[in-house]
């Protein structure tokens, strides 16, 4: 036994004179922890927790355009569920969210291709796919509105050039929501690809080598190794995609202009309806009730996803 071990054994179980006690050390560590997480907690409390609490409170109030409020109980929720506009907005939002999920398998395939060993210009391809993510939604919306213009848009010009009729992409209900959702997929593809690539780099290369020795081709290796092992990442992206899609506003509001497009009332999302009631007609209590309904729907959809993930997500 060394001298150090003898000293440790003789001092174990009693306090060394002059040394800080474990309680003092823990108390000091706690203060440092509070110092670091304090600013983040204040930000969360001010910009996330308090708006949620205040929003729920406002859902039970009649709020004036210039301040002041009075308790009205469930009147705002009764109004929300008796107005036909909520059903249309909810269906449009669910349609958008369902189509947005189609971007996940597309992102997985592209990520697998970009993760191929020996691929040339890999960094360039990643930058190209990620560019829409860092582009402002306003710029994206304006560019796509020009491309999809029924009279002078490039897409309709090409269709007419091959003998097909032009389509009113943004003026036809349902069609315009589908088109906006496809633009949303294009915008979010870069983020999903980056996350998938991070997940793919955690898949052991030995599994692919063993499968290749057994005669499995690229498609079989992708379906039998990549897809199951990357399922936790896929599940994460599914949850994030649904949450983000249920809150879609900017693309729909900018591409389907409510001031000039007659199809907008039949194409708005839940958040678009919230914006109209809260900031255009100044019925903030009604708008808060819409936000509460949307929050509950998102929680239900997330709970369903977490319940179903046990059947298809593999964590080992």
Phi, psi and omega per residue, in radians:
X1 nan 2.297 -3.127
X2 -1.294 2.948 3.136
X3 -1.132 -0.688 -3.136
X4 -1.103 -0.763 3.129
X5 -1.121 -0.624 3.093
X6 -1.125 -0.687 3.131
X7 -1.160 -0.705 3.137
X8 -1.122 -0.735 -3.099
X9 -1.180 -0.588 -3.128
X10 -1.360 -0.459 -3.122
X11 -1.698 -0.081 -3.107
X12 -1.202 2.368 3.112
X13 1.599 -0.106 3.064
X14 -2.414 2.748 -3.056
X15 -1.384 2.323 3.093
X16 -1.356 2.259 -3.137
X17 -0.995 2.311 3.107
X18 1.513 -0.222 -3.138
X19 -1.582 2.517 3.139
X20 -1.196 2.467 3.114
X21 -1.260 2.863 3.141
X22 -1.110 -0.646 3.137
X23 -1.108 -0.719 3.127
X24 -1.149 -0.685 3.130
X25 -1.142 -0.735 3.130
X26 -1.125 -0.695 -3.141
X27 -1.107 -0.706 3.107
X28 -1.131 -0.701 3.114
X29 -1.130 -0.675 3.136
X30 -1.103 -0.691 3.117
X31 -1.118 -0.692 3.097
X32 -1.134 -0.701 3.124
X33 -1.104 -0.762 3.118
X34 -1.106 -0.628 3.135
X35 -1.096 -0.670 -3.085
X36 -1.406 -0.694 -3.081
X37 -1.542 -0.211 -3.105
X38 -1.005 -0.924 -3.138
X39 -1.028 -0.716 3.130
X40 -1.138 -0.696 -3.128
X41 -1.162 -0.694 3.107
X42 -1.071 -0.740 3.105
X43 -1.094 -0.763 3.114
X44 -1.110 -0.728 -3.110
X45 -1.158 -0.693 -3.067
X46 -1.340 -0.674 -2.990
X47 -1.871 -0.137 3.120
X48 -2.187 -1.002 -3.038
X49 -1.186 -0.840 -3.116
X50 -1.109 -0.781 3.072
X51 -1.024 -0.627 3.111
X52 -1.128 -0.831 -3.129
X53 -1.100 -0.795 -3.134
X54 -1.155 -0.647 3.114
X55 -1.119 -0.741 3.103
X56 -1.118 -0.687 3.114
X57 -1.120 -0.747 -3.119
X58 -1.160 -0.422 3.136
X59 -1.139 -0.320 3.125
X60 -1.852 0.287 -3.086
X61 -2.223 2.750 2.928
X62 -1.733 1.922 -3.021
X63 -1.809 2.253 3.122
X64 -1.319 2.758 -3.119
X65 -1.135 -0.487 -3.119
X66 -1.984 0.468 3.115
X67 1.795 3.058 -3.094
X68 1.440 2.460 -3.121
X69 -2.642 2.732 3.093
X70 -2.428 2.550 -3.078
X71 -1.270 2.225 3.134
X72 -2.163 0.121 3.118
X73 1.159 -2.271 -3.067
X74 -1.635 0.216 -3.073
X75 -1.015 -0.719 -3.135
X76 -1.107 -0.704 3.131
X77 -1.202 -0.636 3.071
X78 -1.077 -0.743 3.113
X79 -1.114 -0.725 -3.121
X80 -1.072 -0.804 -3.047
X81 -1.421 -0.200 3.101
X82 -1.718 -0.155 3.104
X83 -1.560 2.306 -3.098
X84 -1.182 -0.329 -3.066
X85 -1.169 -0.450 3.140
X86 -1.151 -0.748 -3.124
X87 -1.064 -0.785 3.120
X88 -1.102 -0.756 3.137
X89 -1.132 -0.669 3.129
X90 -1.165 -0.731 3.120
X91 -1.115 -0.737 3.105
X92 -1.078 -0.710 -3.141
X93 -1.164 -0.743 3.120
X94 -1.157 -0.654 3.090
X95 -1.088 -0.771 3.115
X96 -1.068 -0.781 -3.106
X97 -1.140 -0.686 3.133
X98 -1.131 -0.740 3.119
X99 -1.198 -0.644 -3.137
X100 -1.064 -0.519 3.127
X101 -1.141 -0.415 3.130
X102 -1.151 -0.333 3.121
X103 -1.236 -0.360 -3.088
X104 -1.197 -0.880 3.072
X105 -1.097 -0.571 3.081
X106 -1.108 -0.774 3.132
X107 -1.123 -0.637 3.138
X108 -1.136 -0.755 3.138
X109 -1.113 -0.787 -3.136
X110 -1.130 -0.695 3.131
X111 -1.113 -0.700 3.117
X112 -1.118 -0.684 3.106
X113 -1.165 -0.735 -3.141
X114 -1.218 -0.355 -3.136
X115 -1.564 0.040 -3.140
X116 -1.136 2.324 -3.131
X117 -1.128 2.369 3.083
X118 1.443 0.119 -3.136
X119 -1.196 2.242 3.115
X120 -1.434 2.610 3.124
X121 1.026 0.575 -3.128
X122 -1.045 -0.801 3.129
X123 -1.062 -0.670 3.129
X124 -1.111 -0.769 3.126
X125 -1.083 -0.705 3.140
X126 -1.104 -0.714 3.118
X127 -1.109 -0.738 -3.127
X128 -1.071 -0.779 -3.126
X129 -1.220 -0.474 -3.072
X130 -1.543 -0.243 -3.103
X131 -0.981 -0.768 3.125
X132 -1.059 -0.462 -3.121
X133 -1.156 -0.651 -3.081
X134 -1.643 0.106 3.093
X135 -1.601 2.449 -3.106
X136 -1.129 2.387 3.126
X137 -1.000 -0.553 3.121
X138 -1.102 -0.796 3.135
X139 -1.123 -0.757 3.120
X140 -1.049 -0.782 -3.101
X141 -1.113 -0.749 -3.124
X142 -1.135 -0.726 3.136
X143 -1.112 -0.785 -3.124
X144 -1.218 -0.525 3.057
X145 -1.111 -0.665 3.081
X146 -1.173 -0.745 -3.130
X147 -1.138 -0.582 -3.046
X148 -1.704 0.147 -3.136
X149 -1.007 2.336 -3.026
X150 -1.174 -0.505 -3.092
X151 -1.698 -0.827 -2.998
X152 -2.047 0.124 -3.114
X153 -1.214 2.614 -3.097
X154 -1.107 -0.669 -3.068
X155 -1.134 -0.817 3.111
X156 -1.189 -0.565 3.087
X157 -1.091 -0.727 3.110
X158 -1.144 -0.741 3.135
X159 -1.069 -0.757 3.132
X160 -1.181 -0.539 3.132
X161 -1.149 -0.479 3.123
X162 -1.786 0.239 3.023
X163 1.583 0.148 3.131
X164 -1.738 2.623 3.122
X165 -1.288 2.637 3.067
X166 -1.242 2.753 -3.094
X167 -2.107 2.401 3.058
X168 -1.417 1.382 -2.990
X169 -1.020 -0.702 -3.025
X170 -1.815 0.010 -3.120
X171 -1.971 0.048 3.122
X172 -1.889 2.067 3.128
X173 -0.968 2.617 -3.073
X174 1.285 -0.892 3.115
X175 -1.056 -0.735 -3.111
X176 -1.179 -0.592 3.091
X177 -1.165 -0.708 3.109
X178 -1.086 -0.769 -3.133
X179 -1.106 -0.774 3.127
X180 -1.108 -0.659 3.111
X181 -1.127 -0.665 3.095
X182 -1.137 -0.666 3.054
X183 -1.123 -0.680 3.092
X184 -1.081 -0.681 3.070
X185 -1.065 -0.793 -3.132
X186 -1.060 -0.671 -3.118
X187 -1.231 -0.635 -3.055
X188 -1.629 -0.040 -3.055
X189 -1.074 -0.672 -3.085
X190 -1.075 -0.769 3.132
X191 -1.097 -0.780 -3.129
X192 -1.133 -0.656 3.122
X193 -1.123 -0.764 3.138
X194 -1.071 -0.757 -3.137
X195 -1.159 -0.700 3.115
X196 -1.140 -0.703 3.132
X197 -1.086 -0.705 3.082
X198 -1.065 -0.704 3.113
X199 -1.206 -0.675 -3.122
X200 -1.134 -0.561 -3.139
X201 -1.241 -0.178 3.066
X202 -1.616 -0.079 3.113
X203 -1.391 2.188 -3.111
X204 -1.031 2.266 3.138
X205 -1.158 -0.443 -3.114
X206 -1.103 -0.517 3.123
X207 -1.145 -0.742 3.117
X208 -1.136 -0.693 -3.139
X209 -1.138 -0.720 3.123
X210 -1.146 -0.731 3.133
X211 -1.147 -0.648 3.129
X212 -1.156 -0.657 3.085
X213 -1.138 -0.527 3.105
X214 -1.413 0.003 3.078
X215 1.642 0.181 3.138
X216 -1.320 2.325 3.117
X217 -1.440 3.123 -3.120
X218 -1.024 -0.731 -3.119
X219 -1.168 -0.755 3.127
X220 -1.115 -0.698 3.116
X221 -1.144 -0.644 3.135
X222 -1.162 -0.766 -3.073
X223 -1.316 -0.605 -3.022
X224 -1.642 -0.367 -3.109
X225 -2.034 -0.955 -3.038
X226 -1.132 -0.911 -3.053
X227 -1.047 -0.851 3.130
X228 -1.143 -0.750 -3.060
X229 -1.276 -0.387 -3.139
X230 -1.656 0.077 -3.058
X231 -1.051 -0.618 3.066
X232 -1.055 -0.681 3.092
X233 -1.165 -0.713 3.106
X234 -1.064 -0.733 3.129
X235 -1.101 -0.760 3.109
X236 -1.015 -0.794 -3.124
X237 -1.173 -0.601 3.086
X238 -1.081 -0.798 -3.135
X239 -1.104 -0.831 -3.125
X240 -1.123 -0.667 -3.121
X241 -1.131 -0.764 -3.131
X242 -1.142 -0.760 3.137
X243 -1.070 -0.806 -3.136
X244 -1.174 -0.672 -3.103
X245 -1.208 -0.618 3.120
X246 -1.164 -0.289 3.128
X247 -1.837 0.312 -3.083
X248 -1.104 2.386 3.131
X249 -2.565 -0.931 -2.947
X250 -1.080 -0.813 -3.098
X251 -1.119 -0.774 -3.132
X252 -1.147 -0.746 -3.089
X253 -1.196 -0.615 -3.073
X254 -1.498 -0.657 -3.105
X255 -1.417 -0.606 3.084
X256 -1.862 1.480 -2.998
X257 -1.093 2.057 -3.121
X258 -1.158 -0.365 -3.103
X259 -1.392 -0.475 -3.043
X260 -2.158 -0.277 -3.047
X261 -1.745 1.985 -3.122
X262 -1.183 -0.258 -3.122
X263 -1.473 -0.081 -3.059
X264 -1.052 -0.786 -3.120
X265 -0.999 -0.514 3.134
X266 -1.587 0.048 -3.036
X267 -2.180 0.006 -3.047
X268 -1.306 2.713 3.121
X269 -1.689 3.132 3.126
X270 -1.083 -0.748 -3.119
X271 -1.244 -0.565 3.049
X272 -1.075 -0.756 3.104
X273 -1.112 -0.717 3.077
X274 -1.037 -0.758 -3.127
X275 -1.110 -0.758 -3.138
X276 -1.056 -0.828 -3.070
X277 -1.254 -0.648 -3.051
X278 -1.433 -0.624 -2.984
X279 -2.062 -0.195 3.120
X280 -1.893 -0.752 3.090
X281 -1.758 -0.077 3.052
X282 1.034 0.527 3.011
X283 -1.657 1.360 -2.959
X284 -1.240 -0.559 3.089
X285 -1.114 -0.767 3.090
X286 -1.088 -0.756 3.125
X287 -1.109 -0.690 3.119
X288 -1.133 -0.613 3.092
X289 -1.140 -0.694 3.069
X290 -1.064 -0.738 3.137
X291 -1.113 -0.673 3.114
X292 -1.139 -0.728 3.101
X293 -1.082 -0.742 3.120
X294 -1.111 -0.707 3.108
X295 -1.055 -0.768 3.141
X296 -1.128 -0.735 3.129
X297 -1.078 -0.753 3.127
X298 -1.113 -0.709 3.111
X299 -1.105 -0.716 3.130
X300 -1.130 -0.799 3.135
X301 -1.099 -0.680 3.111
X302 -1.157 -0.709 3.118
X303 -1.110 -0.695 3.101
X304 -1.099 -0.744 3.133
X305 -1.114 -0.731 3.130
X306 -1.171 -0.563 3.103
X307 -1.234 -0.685 -3.108
X308 -1.360 -0.371 -3.058
X309 -1.125 -0.350 3.131
X310 -1.144 -0.367 -3.068
X311 -1.570 -0.299 -3.059
X312 -2.387 -0.111 3.137
X313 -1.687 2.265 -3.140
X314 -1.950 2.076 -3.104
X315 -1.691 -0.036 3.124
X316 -2.301 nan nan
